[in-house]
Amino acid sequence: MRKATSFVIALGLAAAAPAAAQAAGVTVTYNVDVGPLTVSVVKFSIDVSGGEAHSKARIKTAGMSRVFSEFGATAEAETKLGDAAPQPESYKIVRDQSDTRKVTTVTWNGGPPTYDPPMKNLDRKAKLDEALAAGVVDPVTAVLRMGTTGGNPCSTTHQVFDGREVFELALTDNGKGKLDGGDVAWNGPVERCSVRWTPVAGRSADKGVPGDSYDVAFAPVAELDNGRKLWLPVAMSGRLKGLNFKGYMTKLDSKADGVAD
């Protein structure tokens, strides 16, 4: 579950519906709960400058889950913004578990991405490279594509590569709604989506891991300096990789001069 949160995130605070604040960047914090326990805390930041977006996501185990496993991951991405959909440029993820650190980098340069370290399983590598040739984005750019498409982030499909696996995120529009209170740090209108996660190539696909579906509520948390409204997930729930989970935004910080590291 802790690893799965990297693409859930793969992925407003007011008494009434707030107006979106104009900002060069935002930082949001999420809790991910399994049952009554918070198992992970995710901090996601986007800093926009000169048509480029630098994004960072940090995932850490929390609460009692730290007794069973020390897991953390930090992902960073560079994404080009423009009139078209956001385009991936580079993605790096560092995974720490106990005393082991694994670093994966992915680079786009006008064609299928290159990745390091190389895949050791040659049959799996062939299937992965075939999927990459069809066009993929990194998890963070996928979030930006969902969040800057216009007035509704739903009804889109994204082929995503996290450096080890290709998977599809298919979003279906479930209509408008409103959140008011509870655990979620957002009071106001939302767009509700159902998301279908399907493995395409990599370990999960080779092992026949079935796809999963979960529900996401998106909210217009900010208006970026480039004039685009930024929609991000504020609440998530459902089943992912065999576990029932609930994710929800606990904090939002918008800054006119960018996002603090």
C-alpha positions in Angstrom: 0.0 0.0 0.0 2.8 2.4 0.8 4.3 1.9 -2.6 0.9 2.2 -4.3 0.4 5.7 -3.0 3.1 6.9 -5.3 0.7 6.9 -8.2 -2.5 7.7 -6.2 -1.1 10.8 -5.7 0.9 9.4 -8.7 -1.1 11.5 -7.2 -8.6 25.0 0.1 -9.2 25.9 3.6 -12.3 27.9 4.4 -15.7 27.8 6.0 -17.3 28.4 2.6 -16.2 27.7 -0.9 -12.9 29.6 -1.3 -11.8 31.5 -4.4 -8.7 30.0 -6.0 -5.6 31.9 -5.0 -3.1 32.9 -7.8 0.2 31.3 -7.0 3.6 30.4 -8.5 3.3 27.1 -6.7 1.4 25.1 -4.1 2.2 22.4 -1.5 -0.4 19.9 -0.4 -0.2 17.3 2.3 -2.2 14.0 2.3 -2.8 11.3 4.8 -3.4 7.8 3.5 -5.4 5.5 5.9 -5.9 1.8 5.8 -8.7 0.9 8.3 -8.4 3.2 11.4 -4.6 3.8 10.9 -2.7 6.4 9.0 -0.1 4.4 7.2 1.5 7.0 4.9 1.9 10.8 4.7 2.4 12.3 1.3 3.7 15.8 0.6 3.3 17.1 -2.9 4.6 20.4 -4.2 4.6 22.2 -7.6 6.7 25.2 -8.4 5.9 27.0 -11.7 8.4 29.3 -13.4 8.9 30.4 -17.1 6.8 27.7 -18.6 8.4 24.9 -16.6 7.0 23.1 -13.6 9.3 21.5 -10.9 7.4 19.0 -8.8 8.3 16.9 -5.8 6.4 14.2 -4.0 7.5 12.7 -0.7 6.0 9.6 0.8 6.8 8.4 4.4 5.3 5.7 6.6 3.4 7.0 9.6 2.1 5.8 12.9 2.0 2.1 13.7 3.0 1.1 10.2 6.6 2.3 11.0 6.8 -0.7 13.4 6.5 -3.1 10.4 8.4 -1.3 7.7 10.5 1.8 7.3 9.6 3.0 3.8 10.0 6.4 2.1 10.2 7.6 -1.4 10.9 11.0 -3.0 10.0 11.7 -6.6 11.0 14.8 -8.6 9.9 15.7 -12.0 10.5 18.5 -14.6 7.6 19.2 -16.9 7.2 21.6 -19.7 4.0 23.7 -19.7 2.5 25.4 -22.7 -0.7 25.7 -24.7 -0.8 21.9 -25.2 -0.9 19.3 -22.5 2.1 19.3 -20.0 5.0 17.4 -21.5 7.4 15.3 -19.3 11.1 16.1 -19.4 12.7 14.1 -16.5 11.6 12.0 -13.6 13.6 10.7 -10.7 12.4 8.5 -7.8 14.5 7.5 -4.8 13.0 4.6 -2.7 14.3 3.9 0.8 13.3 0.8 2.7 15.2 -0.2 5.8 18.9 0.0 4.8 18.3 -0.2 1.1 18.2 2.7 -1.4 17.1 2.4 -5.0 17.3 5.3 -7.5 15.5 5.3 -10.8 15.7 8.1 -13.4 13.7 8.5 -16.6 14.4 11.1 -19.3 12.4 12.2 -22.3 14.1 13.7 -25.4 11.6 13.8 -28.3 10.8 10.1 -28.3 10.3 7.1 -26.0 11.9 7.8 -22.6 15.2 6.3 -21.6 15.5 4.8 -18.1 18.2 3.8 -15.6 18.9 1.3 -14.2 18.2 -1.0 -17.2 15.7 -3.9 -16.8 17.5 -7.1 -16.1 14.7 -9.5 -17.2 15.0 -9.4 -21.0 11.5 -10.6 -21.7 10.0 -8.1 -19.4 12.3 -5.3 -20.8 11.0 -6.1 -24.4 7.4 -5.8 -23.3 8.2 -2.6 -21.3 10.0 -1.0 -24.2 7.1 -1.8 -26.5 4.7 0.0 -24.1 7.0 3.0 -23.8 7.1 3.4 -27.6 3.4 4.1 -27.6 3.9 7.2 -25.5 3.9 7.6 -21.7 4.2 10.3 -19.0 5.6 10.1 -15.5 3.2 10.0 -12.5 3.7 13.7 -11.6 3.1 14.9 -15.2 0.0 12.7 -15.2 -1.3 14.6 -12.2 -0.5 17.9 -13.9 -2.3 16.8 -17.1 -5.4 15.9 -15.0 -5.2 19.2 -13.1 -4.7 21.7 -15.8 -7.0 20.4 -18.6 -9.7 23.0 -17.9 -12.9 22.9 -15.9 -13.0 19.2 -15.4 -10.1 16.8 -14.7 -12.2 13.7 -15.3 -13.0 11.8 -18.6 -9.3 11.4 -19.5 -6.9 8.4 -19.8 -3.2 8.5 -19.1 -0.4 5.9 -19.9 2.1 6.3 -17.0 5.6 5.1 -16.5 7.1 5.2 -13.0 10.6 3.9 -14.0 9.7 0.2 -13.4 6.1 -0.3 -14.6 3.7 1.1 -17.2 0.1 1.4 -16.1 -3.0 3.1 -17.3 -5.1 5.5 -15.3 -8.6 5.9 -16.9 -10.8 8.5 -15.3 -14.6 8.6 -15.6 -16.7 11.6 -14.7 -19.1 11.0 -11.8 -20.5 14.5 -11.6 -20.2 17.5 -9.4 -20.3 17.5 -5.6 -19.3 19.4 -2.5 -17.2 18.7 0.6 -17.9 20.4 3.9 -15.9 19.5 6.9 -14.7 16.1 8.2 -11.1 15.0 7.8 -10.6 16.7 4.4 -9.0 20.2 4.5 -11.3 21.5 1.7 -14.8 23.0 2.0 -16.3 23.7 -1.4 -17.1 22.3 -4.8 -15.5 19.2 -6.3 -15.5 17.1 -9.4 -16.0 13.5 -8.6 -14.2 10.8 -10.7 -13.8 7.1 -10.7 -10.3 5.9 -11.6 -9.4 2.6 -13.1 -5.7 1.5 -12.5 -4.6 -1.2 -15.0 -1.1 -2.7 -15.3 0.3 -2.6 -18.9 3.9 -3.7 -18.7 6.3 -4.6 -15.9 6.2 -6.8 -12.9 2.5 -6.4 -12.1 1.5 -7.1 -15.6 3.7 -10.2 -15.8 2.3 -11.6 -12.6 -1.3 -11.0 -13.8 -2.1 -8.5 -11.0 -5.8 -7.4 -11.7 -6.7 -3.8 -12.1 -8.3 -1.8 -9.3 -10.8 1.0 -9.2 -11.1 3.9 -6.7 -12.9 7.2 -6.3 -11.3 10.6 -6.4 -12.7 14.1 -5.7 -10.8 16.9 -7.4 -10.9 20.6 -6.3 -9.6 23.8 -7.9 -7.0 24.5 -5.3 -5.1 27.4 -7.0 -4.7 29.5 -10.1 -1.1 29.3 -11.3 0.9 32.3 -12.6 0.4 31.0 -16.2 -3.3 31.6 -15.7 -4.3 28.0 -15.5 -6.5 26.7 -12.8 -4.9 23.8 -10.9 -7.2 20.9 -9.9 -5.7 18.4 -7.4 -7.2 15.4 -5.6 -8.5 16.3 -2.2 -10.2 13.0 -1.2 -9.7 9.4 -2.4 -11.1 6.1 -1.4 -11.5 2.6 -2.7 -9.3 -0.4 -3.3 -5.7 -0.5 -4.6 -3.4 -3.5 -4.8 -5.7 -5.5 -2.6 -6.2 -3.0 0.2 -9.0 -0.7 1.1 -7.7 2.8 1.6 -8.8 6.4 2.2 -6.6 9.4 1.2 -7.4 13.0 2.1 -5.8 16.4 2.0 -4.8 17.7 5.4 -3.1 20.9 4.4 -2.8 23.4 1.5 -0.2 26.1 1.1 -0.1 28.5 -1.8 2.7 30.9 -2.3 3.1 33.8 -4.7 6.9 33.4 -4.8 7.0 29.7 -5.3 6.9 26.6 -3.1 9.2 26.2 -0.2 11.3 23.0 -0.3 
